[in-house]
Amino acid sequence: MNRRDLLAMAGALGFAPGFAARSALAAGDPIAARDAYLYALPLIEMATTRARLLKAPGAAVNKLTHTRGLSDHTARWVTTPNNDTLYSPAFLDLTKGPVTLVIPPMGKRYYSAAVMDMFTNNNVVLGTRTIGGEGGTFTLVGPGHASTGPNPVRIATPHAWLLIRVLTDGGEDLAAAHQAQDGFKLSGPAGGPVAAYAARDAKPEDYFATARALLASDPAPATDLRILRRSAAFLGAGPYDAAAAADGVQQAKMITIFAKGRQVFTGGWAYPRPTLGDYGQDYIYRAIVALQGLGALPVAEAMYLKAAGDDGAGVFTGDGPYRLTLPAQLPLDGFWSLSMYEATADGQFFFTDNPLKRYTIGDRTAGLKRNADGGLDIWIGRADPGGDKTANWLPAPKSGPFALYLRAYLPRPELVDGRYRLPPVVKV
């Protein structure tokens, strides 16, 4: 979605372009509350995910935990998970000093270690693309601390999310992938206790109280002062107006719904914006990604493409069959996968249970039947298409809406800049 599309979307709802059409707003203005809600949403989602992950057995701040299997329909810890890599997450507390991350030699196996600040910006991605397969030792340094260790990496907020992805095909490769995961080491001062925070569906007064607490814990960059000053009644110390807050929150929720339906689909797919994963002042886009794809990598690392669906807005409702025909080789230096997700009422996406226990089809999927030219027909639908098509079937949910995302890791320039366009998903 480009800037013109975003402004058209904003204008259709009376939304002030750039969150700053007026230099000043009266205390308690609903527009300020709306802006504040969207601005704080990534912080809220990060805090919610942190609380969820820290409930896992053995989990702690500044400690890696390893998922030992690929995500399936039972995985609900983060929206739109992938089925290509094993995850090793850790929430970081850098207030007491730096944390050291040791990355083992990974050889040719794809991996990435992304460190996101609490505003969901990828401050660094250490992995196959950036440092290669030899590994190394890195010092993750928060604000106000000296970088005395090897290979210092500055993190913008005192707290952060480290999310490691290690590629595996599953099955017989899992043991080797587990060994690779175990080579990652995280050490440093013990993290402090984590406070309880309200979630995005909390009452407005609780939501904004949490937003203020999170901003006190992880201050915003100086480049966000304009919106913070305008919304001080909700994110700062200004006079609070409950009626304006309720009105503004409702408008903000309308914007998230409207924005999802106003994605720009070109040739049957919505392509990520260049700011994905490092948003700057693109607050609307940042909020939408936090809701739909928290933890997204920047486009240089991975492209996330969403199929237009039956309604042209990214959702399929029919039974199928649908077909996606892909060439023998996509323009990328990594790998690709097409993921099937059931759509939830609150706008999130998770894998769906199915008789094949197949959640994705990709270039590494075993047993696929290719066309004479090496290309691939992927059959998508609620029912088994039968015959030779079964080998290439990506099952949809038994009922309800669903969405299709294609991930392309290490995309080449022609995919990133739009010179190459994916073929559409077609109803057969």
Helices and strands as residue ranges (DSSP letters): H 3-12, G 17-19, H 30-53, E 85-93, E 99-103, E 111-117, E 122-127, E 136-141, E 152-154, E 159-167, G 171-173, H 174-182, E 185-187, H 204-217, G 222-224, H 225-230, H 232-235, H 242-261, E 265-266, E 269-270, H 283-293, E 302-307, E 322-326, E 336-343, E 349-350, E 360-362, E 376-381, G 387-392, E 393-395, E 402-409, H 413-416, E 426-427
